[in-house]
Amino acid sequence: MTTMSAREFNRDVSAAKRAAAEGPVVITDRGEGAFVLLSIEEYRRLRADSQDIVERLSMDDDIEFDPSPLSVELRVPEL
């Protein structure tokens, strides 16, 4: 994965595009990752693998869930 500063990116967009053809390019702002530049092929591949939130949360398999009984003792404070 290639990393370049926002300043480097602005100076040489063509270099960033060439690097993105090989893999993701992280563009930093003040030393922290701020953006990622991807080739369209990589972006489409990632989108094809994604699911919407409902599909991600739905489960086709049953999961056994048998929690242990919880015993709680409540006391009334004395005044």
N, CA, C and O atoms as a GROMACS GRO file, in nm:
protein
  316
    1MET      N    1   0.085  -0.117   0.000
    1MET     CA    2   0.000   0.000   0.000
    1MET      C    3   0.090   0.123   0.000
    1MET      O    4   0.187   0.132   0.076
    2THR      N    5   0.056   0.216  -0.085
    2THR     CA    6   0.134   0.339  -0.098
    2THR      C    7   0.073   0.447  -0.009
    2THR      O    8  -0.049   0.454   0.006
    3THR      N    9   0.156   0.529   0.048
    3THR     CA   10   0.111   0.643   0.128
    3THR      C   11   0.175   0.768   0.071
    3THR      O   12   0.293   0.770   0.038
    4MET      N   13   0.094   0.873   0.059
    4MET     CA   14   0.148   1.002   0.016
    4MET      C   15   0.073   1.113   0.087
    4MET      O   16  -0.044   1.099   0.123
    5SER      N   17   0.143   1.223   0.108
    5SER     CA   18   0.081   1.337   0.176
    5SER      C   19  -0.015   1.406   0.079
    5SER      O   20  -0.006   1.388  -0.042
    6ALA      N   21  -0.104   1.485   0.133
    6ALA     CA   22  -0.196   1.562   0.050
    6ALA      C   23  -0.119   1.658  -0.040
    6ALA      O   24  -0.158   1.682  -0.154
    7ARG      N   25  -0.010   1.711   0.010
    7ARG     CA   26   0.074   1.800  -0.070
    7ARG      C   27   0.134   1.725  -0.188
    7ARG      O   28   0.133   1.775  -0.301
    8GLU      N   29   0.188   1.604  -0.163
    8GLU     CA   30   0.244   1.523  -0.272
    8GLU      C   31   0.136   1.488  -0.373
    8GLU      O   32   0.159   1.491  -0.494
    9PHE      N   33   0.018   1.453  -0.323
    9PHE     CA   34  -0.093   1.419  -0.411
    9PHE      C   35  -0.129   1.536  -0.501
    9PHE      O   36  -0.145   1.520  -0.622
   10ASN      N   37  -0.141   1.655  -0.444
   10ASN     CA   38  -0.175   1.774  -0.522
   10ASN      C   39  -0.068   1.807  -0.625
   10ASN      O   40  -0.098   1.854  -0.734
   11ARG      N   41   0.058   1.782  -0.590
   11ARG     CA   42   0.170   1.811  -0.680
   11ARG      C   43   0.177   1.714  -0.797
   11ARG      O   44   0.214   1.752  -0.908
   12ASP      N   45   0.141   1.585  -0.772
   12ASP     CA   46   0.159   1.484  -0.876
   12ASP      C   47   0.044   1.383  -0.873
   12ASP      O   48   0.060   1.270  -0.828
   13VAL      N   49  -0.071   1.427  -0.922
   13VAL     CA   50  -0.189   1.340  -0.926
   13VAL      C   51  -0.162   1.218  -1.014
   13VAL      O   52  -0.209   1.108  -0.983
   14SER      N   53  -0.087   1.237  -1.122
   14SER     CA   54  -0.057   1.124  -1.212
   14SER      C   55   0.018   1.014  -1.140
   14SER      O   56  -0.008   0.896  -1.164
   15ALA      N   57   0.110   1.049  -1.053
   15ALA     CA   58   0.184   0.948  -0.976
   15ALA      C   59   0.088   0.873  -0.883
   15ALA      O   60   0.102   0.751  -0.866
   16ALA      N   61  -0.006   0.943  -0.824
   16ALA     CA   62  -0.104   0.879  -0.737
   16ALA      C   63  -0.190   0.782  -0.817
   16ALA      O   64  -0.220   0.672  -0.770
   17LYS      N   65  -0.230   0.821  -0.936
   17LYS     CA   66  -0.311   0.733  -1.022
   17LYS      C   67  -0.233   0.609  -1.062
   17LYS      O   68  -0.288   0.499  -1.063
   18ARG      N   69  -0.106   0.625  -1.095
   18ARG     CA   70  -0.024   0.509  -1.130
   18ARG      C   71  -0.010   0.415  -1.010
   18ARG      O   72  -0.018   0.293  -1.024
   19ALA      N   73   0.011   0.472  -0.893
   19ALA     CA   74   0.024   0.390  -0.772
   19ALA      C   75  -0.107   0.319  -0.740
   19ALA      O   76  -0.106   0.204  -0.696
   20ALA      N   77  -0.221   0.386  -0.763
   20ALA     CA   78  -0.352   0.326  -0.735
   20ALA      C   79  -0.380   0.208  -0.828
   20ALA      O   80  -0.459   0.120  -0.794
   21ALA      N   81  -0.318   0.207  -0.944
   21ALA     CA   82  -0.335   0.094  -1.035
   21ALA      C   83  -0.271  -0.032  -0.977
   21ALA      O   84  -0.309  -0.143  -1.012
   22GLU      N   85  -0.173  -0.014  -0.888
   22GLU     CA   86  -0.104  -0.126  -0.824
   22GLU      C   87  -0.168  -0.166  -0.691
   22GLU      O   88  -0.154  -0.280  -0.648
   23GLY      N   89  -0.238  -0.074  -0.626
   23GLY     CA   90  -0.300  -0.101  -0.497
   23GLY      C   91  -0.349   0.028  -0.436
   23GLY      O   92  -0.324   0.136  -0.490
   24PRO      N   93  -0.418   0.021  -0.323
   24PRO     CA   94  -0.472   0.141  -0.258
   24PRO      C   95  -0.363   0.242  -0.224
   24PRO      O   96  -0.251   0.206  -0.188
   25VAL      N   97  -0.398   0.370  -0.235
   25VAL     CA   98  -0.307   0.479  -0.200
   25VAL      C   99  -0.370   0.557  -0.085
   25VAL      O  100  -0.478   0.614  -0.100
   26VAL      N  101  -0.302   0.560   0.028
   26VAL     CA  102  -0.350   0.636   0.143
   26VAL      C  103  -0.297   0.777   0.130
   26VAL      O  104  -0.177   0.798   0.117
   27ILE      N  105  -0.388   0.874   0.135
   27ILE     CA  106  -0.349   1.015   0.129
   27ILE      C  107  -0.362   1.071   0.270
   27ILE      O  108  -0.469   1.067   0.331
   28THR      N  109  -0.252   1.123   0.320
   28THR     CA  110  -0.250   1.172   0.458
   28THR      C  111  -0.270   1.324   0.463
   28THR      O  112  -0.236   1.396   0.369
   29ASP      N  113  -0.323   1.368   0.573
   29ASP     CA  114  -0.337   1.510   0.601
   29ASP      C  115  -0.281   1.532   0.741
   29ASP      O  116  -0.334   1.480   0.839
   30ARG      N  117  -0.174   1.608   0.748
   30ARG     CA  118  -0.103   1.632   0.875
   30ARG      C  119  -0.058   1.501   0.940
   30ARG      O  120  -0.063   1.484   1.062
   31GLY      N  121  -0.014   1.409   0.855
   31GLY     CA  122   0.041   1.283   0.905
   31GLY      C  123  -0.060   1.174   0.934
   31GLY      O  124  -0.020   1.061   0.964
   32GLU      N  125  -0.186   1.204   0.928
   32GLU     CA  126  -0.291   1.105   0.956
   32GLU      C  127  -0.361   1.066   0.826
   32GLU      O  128  -0.384   1.152   0.740
   33GLY      N  129  -0.394   0.938   0.810
   33GLY     CA  130  -0.468   0.893   0.694
   33GLY      C  131  -0.600   0.966   0.682
   33GLY      O  132  -0.676   0.973   0.778
   34ALA      N  133  -0.628   1.022   0.565
   34ALA     CA  134  -0.751   1.098   0.547
   34ALA      C  135  -0.837   1.044   0.433
   34ALA      O  136  -0.960   1.048   0.440
   35PHE      N  137  -0.772   0.994   0.328
   35PHE     CA  138  -0.844   0.944   0.212
   35PHE      C  139  -0.773   0.822   0.157
   35PHE      O  140  -0.656   0.798   0.186
   36VAL      N  141  -0.846   0.743   0.077
   36VAL     CA  142  -0.786   0.630   0.008
   36VAL      C  143  -0.826   0.639  -0.138
   36VAL      O  144  -0.944   0.654  -0.170
   37LEU      N  145  -0.728   0.632  -0.226
   37LEU     CA  146  -0.751   0.633  -0.370
   37LEU      C  147  -0.742   0.490  -0.420
   37LEU      O  148  -0.643   0.420  -0.397
   38LEU      N  149  -0.849   0.445  -0.490
   38LEU     CA  150  -0.856   0.309  -0.543
   38LEU      C  151  -0.878   0.312  -0.693
   38LEU      O  152  -0.933   0.408  -0.746
   39SER      N  153  -0.834   0.207  -0.760
   39SER     CA  154  -0.870   0.192  -0.900
   39SER      C  155  -1.020   0.160  -0.906
   39SER      O  156  -1.077   0.111  -0.808
   40ILE      N  157  -1.082   0.187  -1.018
   40ILE     CA  158  -1.225   0.158  -1.031
   40ILE      C  159  -1.251   0.008  -1.019
   40ILE      O  160  -1.355  -0.032  -0.967
   41GLU      N  161  -1.158  -0.073  -1.066
   41GLU     CA  162  -1.176  -0.218  -1.055
   41GLU      C  163  -1.179  -0.262  -0.910
   41GLU      O  164  -1.263  -0.343  -0.870
   42GLU      N  165  -1.087  -0.208  -0.830
   42GLU     CA  166  -1.083  -0.243  -0.688
   42GLU      C  167  -1.209  -0.193  -0.616
   42GLU      O  168  -1.265  -0.263  -0.533
   43TYR      N  169  -1.253  -0.072  -0.649
   43TYR     CA  170  -1.374  -0.017  -0.590
   43TYR      C  171  -1.494  -0.106  -0.623
   43TYR      O  172  -1.574  -0.137  -0.535
   44ARG      N  173  -1.506  -0.145  -0.748
   44ARG     CA  174  -1.619  -0.231  -0.788
   44ARG      C  175  -1.612  -0.367  -0.719
   44ARG      O  176  -1.715  -0.422  -0.681
   45ARG      N  177  -1.492  -0.420  -0.703
   45ARG     CA  178  -1.478  -0.548  -0.633
   45ARG      C  179  -1.524  -0.535  -0.488
   45ARG      O  180  -1.594  -0.622  -0.436
   46LEU      N  181  -1.484  -0.427  -0.424
   46LEU     CA  182  -1.527  -0.405  -0.285
   46LEU      C  183  -1.677  -0.386  -0.275
   46LEU      O  184  -1.740  -0.437  -0.182
   47ARG      N  185  -1.735  -0.313  -0.368
   47ARG     CA  186  -1.880  -0.291  -0.368
   47ARG      C  187  -1.956  -0.421  -0.390
   47ARG      O  188  -2.061  -0.443  -0.330
   48ALA      N  189  -1.904  -0.508  -0.476
   48ALA     CA  190  -1.971  -0.634  -0.504
   48ALA      C  191  -1.975  -0.723  -0.381
   48ALA      O  192  -2.068  -0.802  -0.364
   49ASP      N  193  -1.875  -0.710  -0.294
   49ASP     CA  194  -1.869  -0.792  -0.172
   49ASP      C  195  -1.955  -0.736  -0.060
   49ASP      O  196  -1.981  -0.805   0.039
   50SER      N  197  -2.001  -0.613  -0.074
   50SER     CA  198  -2.073  -0.549   0.036
   50SER      C  199  -2.219  -0.590   0.039
   50SER      O  200  -2.274  -0.634  -0.062
   51GLN      N  201  -2.279  -0.575   0.153
   51GLN     CA  202  -2.420  -0.603   0.173
   51GLN      C  203  -2.479  -0.483   0.246
   51GLN      O  204  -2.407  -0.407   0.311
   52ASP      N  205  -2.609  -0.467   0.233
   52ASP     CA  206  -2.668  -0.358   0.310
   52ASP      C  207  -2.680  -0.401   0.456
   52ASP      O  208  -2.660  -0.518   0.489
   53ILE      N  209  -2.711  -0.307   0.542
   53ILE     CA  210  -2.709  -0.332   0.686
   53ILE      C  211  -2.808  -0.441   0.727
   53ILE      O  212  -2.780  -0.518   0.819
   54VAL      N  213  -2.922  -0.450   0.660
   54VAL     CA  214  -3.020  -0.553   0.694
   54VAL      C  215  -2.963  -0.691   0.662
   54VAL      O  216  -2.978  -0.783   0.742
   55GLU      N  217  -2.898  -0.705   0.547
   55GLU     CA  218  -2.837  -0.833   0.512
   55GLU      C  219  -2.724  -0.869   0.608
   55GLU      O  220  -2.707  -0.986   0.641
   56ARG      N  221  -2.649  -0.771   0.651
   56ARG     CA  222  -2.538  -0.798   0.743
   56ARG      C  223  -2.590  -0.843   0.880
   56ARG      O  224  -2.528  -0.928   0.944
   57LEU      N  225  -2.702  -0.788   0.923
   57LEU     CA  226  -2.753  -0.821   1.055
   57LEU      C  227  -2.842  -0.945   1.056
   57LEU      O  228  -2.862  -1.006   1.161
   58SER      N  229  -2.895  -0.984   0.941
   58SER     CA  230  -2.981  -1.101   0.938
   58SER      C  231  -2.895  -1.226   0.947
   58SER      O  232  -2.782  -1.230   0.900
   59MET      N  233  -2.952  -1.328   1.010
   59MET     CA  234  -2.878  -1.452   1.028
   59MET      C  235  -2.964  -1.567   0.980
   59MET      O  236  -3.080  -1.580   1.018
   60ASP      N  237  -2.906  -1.651   0.897
   60ASP     CA  238  -2.979  -1.766   0.846
   60ASP      C  239  -2.970  -1.885   0.941
   60ASP      O  240  -3.060  -1.969   0.943
   61ASP      N  241  -2.864  -1.892   1.017
   61ASP     CA  242  -2.843  -2.006   1.106
   61ASP      C  243  -2.895  -1.974   1.245
   61ASP      O  244  -2.886  -1.861   1.293
   62ASP      N  245  -2.950  -2.078   1.309
   62ASP     CA  246  -2.993  -2.063   1.448
   62ASP      C  247  -2.870  -2.075   1.538
   62ASP      O  248  -2.779  -2.153   1.512
   63ILE      N  249  -2.871  -1.995   1.642
   63ILE     CA  250  -2.763  -2.000   1.739
   63ILE      C  251  -2.823  -2.041   1.872
   63ILE      O  252  -2.922  -1.985   1.918
   64GLU      N  253  -2.761  -2.141   1.934
   64GLU     CA  254  -2.810  -2.184   2.064
   64GLU      C  255  -2.768  -2.082   2.168
   64GLU      O  256  -2.652  -2.042   2.176
   65PHE      N  257  -2.865  -2.041   2.247
   65PHE     CA  258  -2.838  -1.942   2.351
   65PHE      C  259  -2.909  -1.988   2.477
   65PHE      O  260  -3.032  -1.984   2.484
   66ASP      N  261  -2.833  -2.031   2.574
   66ASP     CA  262  -2.890  -2.081   2.699
   66ASP      C  263  -2.814  -2.017   2.814
   66ASP      O  264  -2.725  -2.078   2.872
   67PRO      N  265  -2.851  -1.892   2.848
   67PRO     CA  266  -2.777  -1.823   2.954
   67PRO      C  267  -2.805  -1.885   3.091
   67PRO      O  268  -2.911  -1.942   3.115
   68SER      N  269  -2.708  -1.873   3.178
   68SER     CA  270  -2.724  -1.920   3.315
   68SER      C  271  -2.823  -1.830   3.387
   68SER      O  272  -2.827  -1.709   3.362
   69PRO      N  273  -2.902  -1.886   3.478
   69PRO     CA  274  -2.996  -1.803   3.554
   69PRO      C  275  -2.919  -1.700   3.637
   69PRO      O  276  -2.811  -1.727   3.690
   70LEU      N  277  -2.977  -1.585   3.647
   70LEU     CA  278  -2.916  -1.476   3.722
   70LEU      C  279  -2.991  -1.461   3.853
   70LEU      O  280  -3.114  -1.450   3.855
   71SER      N  281  -2.918  -1.461   3.961
   71SER     CA  282  -2.983  -1.443   4.091
   71SER      C  283  -2.944  -1.305   4.144
   71SER      O  284  -2.826  -1.271   4.156
   72VAL      N  285  -3.045  -1.228   4.175
   72VAL     CA  286  -3.023  -1.092   4.224
   72VAL      C  287  -3.092  -1.079   4.359
   72VAL      O  288  -3.209  -1.114   4.375
   73GLU      N  289  -3.018  -1.029   4.455
   73GLU     CA  290  -3.076  -1.007   4.587
   73GLU      C  291  -3.088  -0.858   4.608
   73GLU      O  292  -2.989  -0.785   4.608
   74LEU      N  293  -3.212  -0.815   4.626
   74LEU     CA  294  -3.236  -0.673   4.645
   74LEU      C  295  -3.257  -0.646   4.794
   74LEU      O  296  -3.324  -0.721   4.864
   75ARG      N  297  -3.200  -0.540   4.840
   75ARG     CA  298  -3.215  -0.502   4.979
   75ARG      C  299  -3.270  -0.360   4.985
   75ARG      O  300  -3.234  -0.274   4.904
   76VAL      N  301  -3.355  -0.338   5.078
   76VAL     CA  302  -3.407  -0.203   5.100
   76VAL      C  303  -3.316  -0.138   5.204
   76VAL      O  304  -3.297  -0.192   5.313
   77PRO      N  305  -3.259  -0.025   5.170
   77PRO     CA  306  -3.168   0.039   5.265
   77PRO      C  307  -3.244   0.085   5.389
   77PRO      O  308  -3.358   0.131   5.382
   78GLU      N  309  -3.177   0.073   5.502
   78GLU     CA  310  -3.237   0.119   5.628
   78GLU      C  311  -3.210   0.267   5.642
   78GLU      O  312  -3.101   0.315   5.615
   79LEU      N  313  -3.310   0.338   5.685
   79LEU     CA  314  -3.297   0.483   5.705
   79LEU      C  315  -3.278   0.519   5.849
   79LEU      O  316  -3.266   0.637   5.882
   0.00000   0.00000   0.00000
